[in-house]
Each structure stands twice: as structure tokens, then as C-alpha cells.
């Protein structure tokens, strides 16, 4: 029994070390962000200031709006797309609606309404939801010959100048596969949960996405609020629906073919955050599942791929290995508890490792969240309020783990097919 206890303790220690290393990479991201910020923002300003060709020479742009049982908020999304400042004969809207409820009729009505106003709106309604969102995007792409595709979830409302601000970069740099705008939030102050999400997403965008872009690391597409070049989509094998994070999947497949992304910190598009705990937890579980799917698929390819520099390969591996955080935790914690039960003499050492890992994680996450939010929001949140948000973030991590534990073990015992669990939107449809 003593040997088993030591083996379990070693598993616990290795899991704690792995998690500490992954979390510690966020601190490295903060340092790298600070060192690259001036150069990165200067490049962004230069690209945004580039002039566009005359309207008669602008390319056709297809605005894709995926939809599944979204309700009346669909009208708002279509209205925002129809209001984009782009020549009417070169702006095409695809309402990719897979709805099985009354939303299907709303989509047809919205399409007819805007077509009557002279806007090209194609309502694409599939009889089977094959491939989920990725399948819908691919179906839309195959229906048209055009080269550029702007993608917005139905709750995001781009400003009229979105295309005129973002397209110059794509036109100027032929190896850019996509440009990604920054999320903003319509309901960040609705309650404690939405405020916490806004802070964490600001950190993800301001620290992770911006830094990856500036450093030349793989930049994941965020699934909405961006413009893709058709050549990059096709080079990556097109949109696929065999993972619930089709955006991350295509990003890496395109990146392996030499296509890169551009993150724009100064172009924001407001959207809706989940306002209740159950919806948010389901969203987080879907993201975690999809990240794991893509990591398992792409890591072997990245390790084998010829032509990748050591730094690029390391950046990709580090990013995708973040998917191991939760499995490490779900394996390491039970191992530590069992080790302590089998050998009480190990308890002080196990507790010391646990406390050190937790303190490191809290400190690193606090720095990461504070730096990211301050960068995006220019330090608008007082420290006292930020500490409350940090406490809610920690509680949210515990809640995610509690939900993930049974899901993860069930997936090991009886794997289920990939199923896209959409995040409901509550917009009023105005």
C-alpha cells in the first residue's frame, strides 16, 4: 500500500507541476505583451490607416450570420449586417438558418424585408443540421464565388464602418487569412456574472490574442466578428463540423498551410454575454470540449510538420496543451486524496504542494486578468471591485470543475458523438 501511496503522490505532484507550468505561461504572456505592445499597436494603426480602392474597385464581401433557434434577436443581427457601409452591389448577406422552431419563419421574413429594400439577403435553410455551425458556414461558402467572408453570430452588432476599417489590412497583406476584431459587451454590467465574464474575456483578448498576433504565434479565430479570405479557408480544408470549436480547428489547419491572422485591438463589436449561471457553464463546457478535440487532432500534426520553426512549434504546442489543464486536475486531485488516505505521513507534503500550486495559480491569474482588463479598458475598474471579480472568477473555476468531473468520466466510459450545444441569446430583436 505504501508503494501505491507514493505512486499516487507522484501523480499528484506531476499534475500540480504541469498545471503550474500552463498557468505560468499566462504570466509570460503578460511580459511578452508589454515588450511587444508599442510595435504591435503601431503596426495595427498603420494597417487601419491604409486607404481603400474606389468603391467601383472594392471586392465582393459575403456577410455570414449562422443561426439556430435564436428567436427575434435574428432581426437585429440582419439589420446590423444590412447597415454595413459597403457598395450595395458588392455586399451579400447569407442568413445561415438551421432553426427548427419559429425562428425559421422570422428568418424568411427578415430576408424578404431587406431584399425589398435592395439588400442582397440569401436565407439558407438546411433540412439537416449536418456539421452544426461549421457545416452551415461551409454550405454558404460553396453557394457563392466571392473571396471574402465576414462572420457574425446573431447577437453581435458591427458598426457601419466595420468593413471599411478591417478590409484594408486583408487587401494589403496577401498572406493574412483573416482579421479578428475585439469583442465588446452589450450587457457587461447586467449582473455579477456578466461583469466577471467581461473581465476574463478582456484578458483573453488583450493579453492572449493581441500578444499572439504581435509575436507571430498561432492566432485562434474567435468564431465571430472577423473576416476570412476564401483562399485561406480552402487551404485549410474548409469549415468542418466534427468539433464544437470549428473556428479553432480551421485556424490551425490554415496556419499549418502558412496563413496568418491579424487581431485588431482598436476595432470592437458588441455582443451579448450569458447572464445566467447554467447557460454560462454549458458554454464553458462546450469551449473546453472543443479545445480538447482540436488539441488531440492537431498536436501530432504540428509535431510532425516539416518547415515549422522551433519557436512557432513551441508556441502552438504550449497553446494547445492548455487543454490538458482540466484532465490534469481531474486526475491529480483524486490521486492526491487517495495518497493521503493510504499514507497519512504524506499529507503535510501533499498539502504543501496543493497550497503552493493554488497560490501560484491565483497570483498568476490575478496579474493576467488585471493587466488584460486595464489594457482594454484603460484602468477603469477600481482595485477593490476587481478583487470581487477575482473572487467570482475563482468560484466560477470551481463550478466549472464540478460540472466537468462527471462529464469527463462519462466521456471516458461511453464516448458520445460531437454535439453542438448552442448558447441561447436573449436580445429583444430591436
C-alpha positions in Angstrom: 0.0 0.0 0.0 2.9 2.3 0.8 4.2 1.9 -2.8 0.8 2.7 -4.2 0.5 5.8 -2.0 3.9 7.1 -3.2 2.9 6.4 -6.8 -0.4 8.3 -6.4 1.5 11.2 -4.6 3.9 11.3 -7.6 1.0 11.6 -10.0 -0.5 14.4 -7.9 2.8 16.3 -7.8 3.3 15.9 -11.6 -0.2 17.1 -12.2 0.4 20.1 -9.9 3.6 20.9 -11.7 2.0 20.6 -15.1 -0.9 22.9 -14.2 1.5 25.4 -12.6 3.6 25.5 -15.8 0.5 26.0 -18.0 -0.9 28.8 -15.7 2.6 30.3 -15.5 2.5 30.7 -19.3 -0.1 33.4 -18.7 2.4 35.4 -16.7 4.9 35.0 -19.6 2.1 36.3 -21.9 1.8 39.4 -19.8 5.6 40.1 -20.0 5.6 39.5 -23.7 2.6 41.7 -24.3 4.3 44.6 -22.5 7.5 44.2 -24.6 5.7 44.0 -27.9 2.8 46.4 -27.3 4.3 49.6 -28.8 5.4 47.9 -32.0 2.2 45.9 -32.3 -0.1 48.8 -31.9 1.9 50.9 -34.3 1.5 48.2 -37.0 -2.2 48.0 -36.3 -2.5 51.8 -36.6 -0.6 51.7 -39.9 -2.8 48.9 -41.4 -6.0 50.6 -40.3 -4.9 53.9 -41.9 -4.4 52.3 -45.3 -6.7 53.7 -48.0 -9.3 51.5 -49.7 -9.7 51.4 -53.5 -12.5 53.4 -55.1 -16.0 51.8 -54.5 -16.2 50.5 -58.0 -13.0 48.5 -57.4 -13.9 47.1 -53.9 -14.2 43.3 -53.7 -17.5 41.5 -53.0 -17.9 40.6 -49.3 -20.3 38.0 -48.1 -21.6 38.5 -44.5 -22.5 35.2 -43.0 -24.9 35.0 -40.0 -25.2 31.5 -38.6 -28.5 30.9 -36.7 -30.1 28.1 -34.8 -33.4 28.8 -32.9 -32.2 32.3 -32.0 -35.7 33.9 -31.9 -36.4 37.6 -32.6 -32.8 38.7 -32.0 -32.1 37.5 -35.5 -33.7 40.6 -36.9 -31.2 42.8 -35.1 -28.3 40.8 -36.5 -29.6 41.1 -40.0 -30.2 44.8 -39.6 -26.7 45.4 -38.4 -25.3 43.5 -41.4 -27.5 45.3 -43.9 -26.3 48.6 -42.4 -22.7 48.0 -43.2 -21.1 50.7 -45.3 -20.2 48.9 -48.5 -21.4 49.2 -52.1 -24.8 47.5 -52.3 -23.9 45.6 -55.4 -20.8 44.1 -53.6 -22.4 43.3 -50.2 -24.1 39.9 -49.9 -25.7 38.7 -46.7 -26.2 35.0 -46.0 -28.6 34.1 -43.2 -27.5 30.5 -42.5 -30.5 29.4 -40.5 -30.7 25.8 -39.3 -33.7 26.6 -36.9 -36.3 24.1 -36.1 -38.7 26.5 -34.3 -40.4 29.8 -35.1 -37.1 31.4 -35.9 -37.2 29.8 -39.3 -40.2 32.0 -40.3 -38.6 35.0 -38.7 -35.5 34.4 -40.9 -37.6 34.2 -44.1 -39.5 37.4 -43.2 -36.3 39.3 -42.4 -34.7 38.2 -45.7 -37.8 39.3 -47.7 -37.9 42.6 -45.8 -34.3 43.5 -46.6 -34.5 42.3 -50.2 -37.4 44.6 -50.7 -35.1 47.4 -49.6 -32.5 46.5 -52.2 -30.1 44.4 -50.0 -28.9 41.0 -51.2 -30.0 38.7 -48.4 -29.9 34.9 -49.1 -31.7 32.8 -46.5 -30.1 29.4 -46.5 -32.2 26.8 -44.6 -30.9 23.3 -44.5 -33.1 20.3 -43.9 -30.5 18.6 -41.7 -28.1 20.4 -39.3 -25.1 18.4 -40.6 -21.8 19.8 -39.2 -23.6 22.3 -37.0 -22.2 25.9 -37.4 -19.2 24.8 -39.4 -21.4 22.9 -41.8 -23.6 25.9 -42.3 -20.6 28.2 -42.9 -19.3 25.7 -45.5 -22.6 25.4 -47.2 -22.8 29.2 -47.5 -19.2 29.4 -48.9 -20.0 26.8 -51.6 -23.0 28.8 -52.8 -21.0 31.8 -54.0 -17.8 32.6 -55.9 -16.7 35.6 -53.8 -13.4 35.8 -52.0 -14.1 37.4 -48.6 -16.5 36.3 -45.8 -17.3 38.4 -42.7 -18.8 36.2 -39.9 -21.1 37.4 -37.1 -23.1 35.5 -34.6 -26.6 36.9 -34.4 -26.1 38.8 -31.2 -23.1 40.8 -32.5 -23.8 44.2 -34.0 -20.9 45.6 -36.0 -20.7 49.4 -36.6 -21.5 50.5 -40.2 -17.8 51.2 -40.8 -16.6 47.7 -39.8 -15.8 46.6 -43.3 -14.1 49.8 -44.3 -11.9 49.7 -41.2 -10.9 46.0 -41.5 -10.7 45.2 -45.2 -7.6 47.4 -45.9 -5.4 45.0 -43.9 -6.6 42.0 -45.8 -6.2 43.7 -49.1 -2.7 44.9 -48.3 -1.2 41.7 -46.8 -1.9 38.7 -49.1 -0.8 36.1 -46.5 -3.4 37.2 -44.0 -6.0 34.5 -43.8 -8.4 36.5 -41.5 -8.7 39.6 -39.4 -10.3 39.3 -36.0 -12.0 42.3 -34.2 -12.2 42.5 -30.5 -15.4 41.6 -28.6 -17.2 44.3 -26.7 -20.3 43.6 -24.5 -23.8 44.9 -24.5 -24.6 43.7 -21.0 -21.3 43.7 -19.1 -22.9 45.5 -16.2 -26.1 43.4 -16.0 -25.1 41.3 -13.1 -22.0 39.9 -11.3 -21.7 37.0 -13.7 -21.6 39.2 -16.8 -19.1 41.6 -15.2 -16.8 38.7 -14.4 -17.1 37.4 -18.0 -16.3 40.8 -19.4 -13.1 41.0 -17.3 -12.0 37.5 -18.3 -12.7 38.0 -22.0 -10.9 41.3 -21.9 -7.8 39.5 -20.6 -8.1 36.7 -23.2 -8.4 39.3 -26.0 -6.0 41.9 -24.7 -3.3 39.6 -23.4 -3.6 36.3 -25.3 -5.0 37.3 -28.7 -3.1 40.6 -29.0 0.2 39.0 -27.9 -0.1 36.0 -30.2 -0.7 38.3 -33.1 2.2 40.6 -32.3 4.6 37.7 -31.6 3.7 35.8 -34.8 2.3 32.9 -32.8 -0.8 30.9 -34.0 -3.8 33.3 -33.5 -7.1 31.4 -33.0 -10.1 32.8 -34.7 -12.8 33.6 -32.1 -15.7 32.4 -34.2 -17.4 35.8 -34.8 -16.5 39.4 -35.6 -13.9 38.6 -38.2 -13.3 38.5 -42.0 -11.9 35.4 -43.7 -10.2 35.2 -47.1 -11.6 32.3 -49.1 -8.2 31.1 -50.2 -7.2 30.6 -46.5 -10.5 28.7 -45.7 -10.0 26.4 -48.7 -6.3 25.9 -48.0 -7.3 24.7 -44.5 -9.7 22.2 -46.0 -12.9 24.2 -45.4 -15.2 24.6 -42.4 -15.8 21.3 -40.6 -18.4 20.2 -38.1 -16.6 17.3 -36.4 -15.6 19.5 -33.5 -17.6 22.1 -31.5 -14.9 24.7 -32.0 -14.8 24.9 -35.8 -13.1 28.3 -35.5 -10.0 26.9 -33.6 -9.9 23.9 -35.9 -9.8 25.9 -39.1 -7.3 28.4 -37.7 -4.7 25.7 -37.1 -5.3 23.9 -40.3 -4.9 27.2 -42.2 -1.9 28.1 -40.1 -0.2 24.8 -41.0 -0.5 25.9 -44.6 1.2 29.3 -44.0 -1.8 31.5 -43.4 -1.8 34.0 -40.6 -4.3 36.1 -38.6 -4.5 39.7 -37.5 -6.1 40.7 -34.2 -7.3 44.3 -34.1 -7.5 45.7 -30.5 -9.0 49.0 -31.7 -11.9 47.6 -33.6 -14.7 46.3 -31.3 -18.0 44.7 -32.0 -20.5 44.5 -29.1 -22.4 41.3 -28.4 -24.3 39.5 -25.6 -22.8 37.6 -22.6 -24.7 34.7 -20.9 -26.5 36.3 -18.0 -27.3 33.1 -16.0 -25.0 30.6 -14.4 -26.4 27.4 -16.2 -26.0 28.9 -19.7 -22.5 30.1 -18.9 -21.4 26.8 -17.6 -22.7 25.0 -20.7 -20.9 27.5 -22.9 -17.6 26.9 -20.9 -18.0 23.2 -21.2 -18.5 23.4 -24.9 -15.4 25.5 -25.3 -13.4 23.2 -23.2 -14.6 20.1 -25.1 -13.8 21.7 -28.4 -10.4 22.8 -27.4 -9.6 19.3 -26.3 -10.9 17.8 -29.6 -8.7 20.2 -31.7 -5.7 19.6 -29.4 -5.8 15.9 -29.8 -6.2 16.2 -33.5 -3.6 18.9 -34.3 -0.8 18.2 -31.8 0.5 15.2 -33.6 0.4 17.0 -37.0 2.2 20.0 -35.5 4.9 17.9 -34.0 5.5 16.0 -37.4 5.1 19.0 -39.7 8.2 19.9 -41.6 9.2 23.5 -42.1 7.9 24.9 -38.8 10.4 26.9 -36.8 11.2 25.7 -33.3 9.6 28.9 -31.8 6.4 28.5 -33.9 6.1 24.9 -33.0 6.7 25.6 -29.3 4.0 28.4 -29.3 1.5 26.1 -30.9 2.2 23.2 -28.5 2.0 25.4 -25.5 -1.3 26.9 -26.6 -2.9 23.6 -27.4 -1.5 21.8 -24.3 -3.6 24.2 -22.2 -6.4 21.8 -22.9 -4.6 19.4 -20.5 -5.2 21.6 -17.5 -8.6 20.1 -16.7 -7.6 16.4 -17.3 -4.5 17.0 -15.1 -6.7 18.4 -12.4 -9.3 15.7 -12.6 -6.6 13.0 -12.4 -4.3 14.7 -10.0 -6.8 15.7 -7.3 -8.2 12.2 -6.7 -4.7 10.8 -6.8 -3.6 13.2 -4.1 -6.6 12.4 -1.9 -6.1 8.7 -2.2 -2.4 9.0 -1.5 -3.2 10.9 1.8 -5.8 8.3 2.8 -3.4 5.4 2.2 -0.4 7.1 3.8 -1.2 9.9 6.4 2.5 10.6 6.6 2.4 12.1 3.1 -0.4 14.5 4.0 1.8 17.5 5.0 3.8 17.2 1.8 0.6 16.9 -0.3 -1.0 19.9 1.4 2.1 22.0 0.8 2.2 21.1 -2.9 -1.5 21.9 -3.1 -1.3 25.3 -1.3 1.7 26.3 -3.3 0.0 25.4 -6.6 -3.2 27.2 -5.7 -1.4 30.4 -4.5 0.7 30.4 -7.7 -2.4 30.0 -9.9 -4.4 32.7 -8.0 -1.4 35.2 -8.2 -0.8 34.5 -11.9 -4.4 34.7 -12.9 -4.9 37.9 -10.9 -2.0 39.6 -12.7 -3.2 38.2 -16.1 -6.8 39.4 -15.6 -5.8 42.8 -14.2 -3.3 43.5 -16.9 -5.7 42.5 -19.7 -8.7 44.4 -18.4 -6.5 47.5 -17.8 -5.1 47.4 -21.3 -8.5 47.2 -22.9 -10.4 49.4 -20.5 -7.6 51.8 -19.6 -7.8 51.0 -15.8 -11.5 52.0 -15.3 -12.2 49.3 -12.6 -11.0 50.2 -9.0 -8.9 47.6 -7.4 -11.5 46.8 -4.7 -14.1 46.0 -7.3 -11.5 43.9 -9.3 -10.8 41.8 -6.2 -14.5 41.0 -6.0 -14.5 40.0 -9.7 -11.4 37.8 -9.0 -13.3 36.0 -6.2 -16.2 35.4 -8.5 -13.7 34.1 -11.2 -12.2 31.6 -8.7 -15.7 30.4 -7.7 -16.5 30.0 -11.4 -13.5 27.9 -11.9 -14.6 25.6 -9.1 -18.1 25.4 -10.6 -16.7 24.5 -14.0 -14.6 21.8 -12.5 -17.6 20.4 -10.5 -19.6 20.2 -13.7 -16.7 18.8 -15.8 -15.8 16.0 -13.5 -18.9 13.7 -14.2 -18.9 14.8 -17.9 -15.3 13.9 -18.3 -15.6 10.5 -16.7 -18.7 9.7 -18.6 -16.9 10.5 -21.9 -14.2 8.0 -21.0 -16.6 5.2 -20.2 -19.1 5.9 -23.0 -17.9 8.4 -25.6 -20.7 10.4 -27.3 -20.7 11.8 -30.8 -19.9 15.5 -31.2 -22.9 17.7 -30.4 -23.0 21.5 -30.6 -24.7 22.9 -27.6 -25.6 26.5 -28.6 -25.5 29.4 -26.2 -29.0 31.0 -26.1 -29.3 34.7 -26.7 -31.9 36.9 -25.0 -31.8 40.0 -27.3 -35.0 41.9 -27.7 -34.8 41.8 -31.5 -34.7 45.6 -32.0 
